[in-house]
Amino acid sequence: ARGSVINAFFGSRLGRRFLLALFASLTASSLVFLFLFAAAYRGRLIEEHARASSQVNELLEVSLKNAMLKRDIPGLRGIVRDLGKQDGIASVMILNPAGEIRFASEHASEGGHFAAATGTDILKPSSAFIIEANGTEVLRTINPVSNEERCNACHGPIAEHPVNGILVVDYAAGQIRRDAMLGTLAMTLSGGAVLLA
């Protein structure tokens, strides 16, 4: 008896309107949650890549400091260029505090001036997606290299010159974007399956 009442209700015009309203509200709420999830997932992905890039930068910074203390300029150039050839890395640059490119994985860039994104302070650590002039998107990490007592002979006192240089590493953003899109697509398909069920 109860089943026949339910069937009669959903078979009526009122029942169909109820189902339509229910489906519309579920779809709208799913889209809202999907949007929030996509934004949170993208932010988390950027954060993870930024953390990984910071670890790479720290290792690179140690190697660079050792080369600089030994005044091994060819070795320093070799480290920068070799890193620039690694998978997922678009370019590597070392700037002086004034923004001049002293060393770069692309030799033609050396001697030029680093054009930071509007509002970016190169003397502060940062990670952000950047669209370059050629249209390529990269995840750019900027890490200032702090002055130390053992560096004073070349760079002067820490109080006057707190930063020796700036390490800039550009990571190819294509794979990062693909990971974000695949994660969002998986969530979309899962949400669609639940909604249809």
N, C-alpha and C positions, 0 to 999 in steps of 0.2 A: 504493500500500500504506500509506504513511504517512497519507494522508488518511482512509483507511478506519479506521485505528487511532484517529485523533483523533475521528472521528465516533462510533465505538463508545464511546470514553471519555466524551464529553460527552452521549451518549445514555443512558448508564448512570445508576443512582441516585447513585453516587459522583460522577460528572461533574456531575450537576445540583446536588448539594450543594456542590461546589466552586464552580460558577458563582454559586450563591446567596450563599455566604460571600464570594466576591470582590465581588459587587455590593453587599452590605451594608457591607463594609469601605470600598469606594470611596465609597459614599454618606455614611458616617459621616465619613470624612476630608474629603470635599467640604464637608459642613456645618460642620465645625470651621474649615476655611480660609475659608469664606464668612463665618462669624461674625467671625473675625479681620480679614478684609478690610473688612467693614462698619464695624467699630469704628475701624479705621485711616483709612478713607475719610471717615467722619464727622468724626474729629479733624482731618484734613487740611483738610476743607471749612471747619470752624470757624476753623482757623488762617488760611486764605486770606481769609475774610471779616473776621476780626479785623485782619489786616494792611491790608486795603483800608479798613476803618473808621478805622484809626489814621491813614492818609494823609489821609482826609477830615477827621478831627479836627484834624490839624496845620494844614491849610489854614484851617479854621474858626477855630482858635486865633489865627492871624495876623490874620485879619479882626477878631476880637473884641478883640485887644490894641490894634489901631489905633483902633478905635472908643472903647475905654476911655481911651486916652491923649488922645484929642480930647474926652473927656467927652461923647461923642455917645450918650446913653442911648437916645433914640428909634431911632437907627441900629442900636444893639446889639440892641434888641428886634426890629427888623425883620429882622436877619440870622437870629436864632434862629427866628422864626416862618416865614420863607421856607424855611429848611432843613427845618423840620418838615413842610412841604408836599410835599417831594420824594418821588418814588416809592421805596418800600422803606424809608423812614424813618418810624417810628411816633411818636417824640417827641424833643425836644431840651430839655435843661435846663442851666442854669448855677447851681451851688450856691456858697455861701460855705463856708469850711473847717469851719464848725459844722454843715453839712448843710441850711441853710435854702435854699429854692429862690428865687433872686433873679430869674431870667429863665426863661421856659418857652414852648415853642411852643403849649402849651395855657394860655391866660391864667389860667384858674381855679386852676392849680397854684401860681402865684406867691404867695410868702408862707408856703407850707406847709413841712413838713419832709420831707426825702427819706428814705424807708424803704428802706434797703439790705437786700439778702438777708442772712440770718444768716451771720456770719463774714466779710462783705465789708468791707474797709477802703477807704473812699472816698478816702483820701489816697495810695493806690497804684494804678497803672494795672492794669486788669483787663478781661477779656472773658468773658462767660458767658451761657448761655441762662437766661432767667428767666421764670417763670409769674407774670403780674400778677394782681391781685385779681379782675379781670373774666374771668380764664381765658385771656387772650391771651398767647401765647409770643413773646418778643422776644430778640434777641441784644443784650445790654446792654454797651456799652463805657464805661469810666470812665477819664478822663484828667485828672489834676491839672494845673493851670496854674501853673507855677513863678513865684515872684517874681523880679523883675529890678531892677537899679539904677534904671532909668528909671521904675519903678513905685513907688519908695520914697516919693514925695511923698504918695501916697494909702494905700498898704498898709503903710508902715513898713519898717524894716530887714529884710533877708533872714534874718539870724540869728534874729530873733524871729518873723517871719512868712514861712516858706519857701514857702508855697502861697497864691496869690491867690484861687483858686477851683477848682471841679471842673466839668469839662465831661462831661455824661452824654448819650450818644446811644443811643437804642433803635432797632434795625433789625428790621423785620418778619421773623419767623423762618419764615413759611410757605414762601417761595421756597427758603430754605436747606434746609428739610426735604424739599421736593419734589426738589431736586437730589440730595440724599443718597439718597432712595428710588429715583429713576430710575437712579442709578449702581449701587446695590445690585441692583436688578431686572435690569439689563443683565448684570451679572456672574453672577447666579443662572441666567439663561436660557443664557448661554454655558457655564457649568459643567454645566448639565443636558444640553445638546446633546453636550458632550464625553463625559459619563458614558454617555449612551445609545449614542453611537457606539462 
